[in-house]
Amino acid sequence: MSLLKTATNVADFAAAARRRLPRVVWDYLDGGAEDETTLRDNRAGFERLKIMPRVLTGNAKRDQSVELFGTRFASPFMIGPTGLNGLFWPDADLALARAAASADVGFALSTASNNSLEEVAATGPGTRWFQLYPWGDAAFSARLLERAKRSGYSAVIVTVDTLTAGKRERDLRNGFSHELRITPRVVLDGLAHPAWLRSVWLGRGMPRFENLAEFLPPGASASQLADFTRSQRNPSFAWEDIERLKRTWEGPILVKGILASADAVRALEAGADGVVVSNHGGRQLDGAPATIDALPDIVAAIGGRGRVLVDGGFRRGSDIVKAVALGADAVLLGRSTLYGLAAAGQAGATRVLAILRDEVDRTLALAGARSLVDLQQMQIVSSPPSQLRHGALDRVV
Ligand SMILES: Cc1cc2nc3c(=O)[nH]c(=O)nc-3n(C[C@H](O)[C@H](O)[C@H](O)COP(=O)(O)O)c2cc1C
């Protein structure tokens, strides 16, 4: 039977992705920084939190839809921005955009995508946001925002936790950085994974950062584009630059990579419409807190003046329910949908979204909630039970 029929959860897709991908590609997808403590803690954070169920609440029908910046989505999650998706599947950004649209959830395209933002926009209906890496040359950022606006992207996520590269030791050991260099080890690794080799490598060759192609001479290679990306890192990017980007873009802007509540407030002062509580999936500062632990203080500090999204380790519907109960408006999926994509392309990502939707619905039912609004009154209990945590509105004691 096919994986699409047999897989019952995100972990099944992760296992299948791991089998299909060469080691170097799997490590890029799955790995974190240094000792990977933050990577692990993102998951452990969920395990420490429990949902206190309420019974007999008459919740035979549940509604998990959510409104963000004027658009209603079918579920409180969307596909977050990830770069170099073309390493996992050919035309991967198109596949993810289509999977999101078919599930009626949003899709955020990375600056470092392998299909251009215009190609992704041409996939048809769907709500798409553009993720911007703050470039050294402000003119490049302005130009990307102009293209995103012209192509109908409705919000921008500015990622601020990667101004310096994280130390990802699996990648260092594999000699991997922004691109796959052909070494004897990579060739052997590829030959041992023929399904991937046929579809990705022999099909397309090294995926290029297509959004950036216009900044280099025509026909620039994947490797030249990767060098360009490295050269454009901008460690001096600051809050004033967010203010400038907001003026340029005009539409909704979210600052992604916020963990301290003071920074969440600063983001709003700089004109942001919300934040993404994120530690980049444990790929940047190892030792940063789990995002689910950082979330409640940020929700309190924002106090309803902006939207709060969160990502990091979300693999179950119950994880998503916990985040919403703690006050998040929505969750960005990183590796979960990448596992689906890397295992089975668009169909795999679509199936992951369906599994998560079903798990959110089932969790709402079992917890005794009819909607996301009910969740705000849900008791979220941290284990050991001596430390009690409550839903965002702190109404239940
Ligand atoms: C393979 C990979 C590539 C990523 N590329 C980007 C990127 O280009 N831009 C960005 O803002 N975040 C990027 N991220 C971070 C994700 O947006 C998100 O913060 C993180 O994956 C969430 O954690 P999770 O994967 O455990 O769900 C990437 C993450 C992964 C796993």
The ligand as an SDF file (V2000), in Angstrom:
LIG
                    3D

 31 33  0  0  0  0  0  0  0  0999 V2000
   15.0920   23.1590    5.7760 C   0  0  0  0  0  0  0  0  0  0  0  0
   14.6790   24.4550    6.4100 C   0  0  0  0  0  0  0  0  0  0  0  0
   14.8620   25.6510    5.7270 C   0  0  0  0  0  0  0  0  0  0  0  0
   14.4620   26.8530    6.2890 C   0  0  0  0  0  0  0  0  0  0  0  0
   14.5790   28.0150    5.5700 N   0  0  0  0  0  0  0  0  0  0  0  0
   14.0570   29.1720    6.0630 C   0  0  0  0  0  0  0  0  0  0  0  0
   14.0250   30.3400    5.2710 C   0  0  0  0  0  0  0  0  0  0  0  0
   14.4590   30.3590    4.1170 O   0  0  0  0  0  0  0  0  0  0  0  0
   13.4840   31.4570    5.8190 N   0  0  0  0  0  0  0  0  0  0  0  0
   12.9710   31.4790    7.0960 C   0  0  0  0  0  0  0  0  0  0  0  0
   12.4920   32.5250    7.5540 O   0  0  0  0  0  0  0  0  0  0  0  0
   12.9870   30.3790    7.8620 N   0  0  0  0  0  0  0  0  0  0  0  0
   13.4900   29.2150    7.3710 C   0  0  0  0  0  0  0  0  0  0  0  0
   13.4600   28.0820    8.1380 N   0  0  0  0  0  0  0  0  0  0  0  0
   12.8320   28.1260    9.4780 C   0  0  0  0  0  0  0  0  0  0  0  0
   11.3260   27.8490    9.3830 C   0  0  0  0  0  0  0  0  0  0  0  0
   10.6200   28.9060    8.7870 O   0  0  0  0  0  0  0  0  0  0  0  0
   10.7170   27.6250   10.7730 C   0  0  0  0  0  0  0  0  0  0  0  0
   11.0610   28.7100   11.6010 O   0  0  0  0  0  0  0  0  0  0  0  0
   11.1580   26.3190   11.4400 C   0  0  0  0  0  0  0  0  0  0  0  0
   11.3510   25.3240   10.4690 O   0  0  0  0  0  0  0  0  0  0  0  0
   10.1030   25.8910   12.4350 C   0  0  0  0  0  0  0  0  0  0  0  0
   10.4930   24.7310   13.1050 O   0  0  0  0  0  0  0  0  0  0  0  0
   10.0150   23.2560   12.6720 P   0  0  0  0  0  0  0  0  0  0  0  0
   10.7380   22.9320   11.4000 O   0  0  0  0  0  0  0  0  0  0  0  0
   10.4810   22.4120   13.8030 O   0  0  0  0  0  0  0  0  0  0  0  0
    8.5490   23.2830   12.4800 O   0  0  0  0  0  0  0  0  0  0  0  0
   13.8820   26.8680    7.5920 C   0  0  0  0  0  0  0  0  0  0  0  0
   13.7090   25.6600    8.2800 C   0  0  0  0  0  0  0  0  0  0  0  0
   14.0870   24.4610    7.7030 C   0  0  0  0  0  0  0  0  0  0  0  0
   13.8520   23.1890    8.4500 C   0  0  0  0  0  0  0  0  0  0  0  0
  1  2  1  0
  2  3  1  0
  2 30  2  0
  3  4  2  0
  4  5  1  0
  4 28  1  0
  5  6  2  0
  6  7  1  0
  6 13  1  0
  7  8  2  0
  7  9  1  0
  9 10  1  0
 10 11  2  0
 10 12  1  0
 12 13  2  0
 13 14  1  0
 14 15  1  0
 14 28  1  0
 15 16  1  0
 16 17  1  0
 16 18  1  0
 18 19  1  0
 18 20  1  0
 20 21  1  0
 20 22  1  0
 22 23  1  0
 23 24  1  0
 24 25  2  0
 24 26  1  0
 24 27  1  0
 28 29  2  0
 29 30  1  0
 30 31  1  0
M  END
$$$$
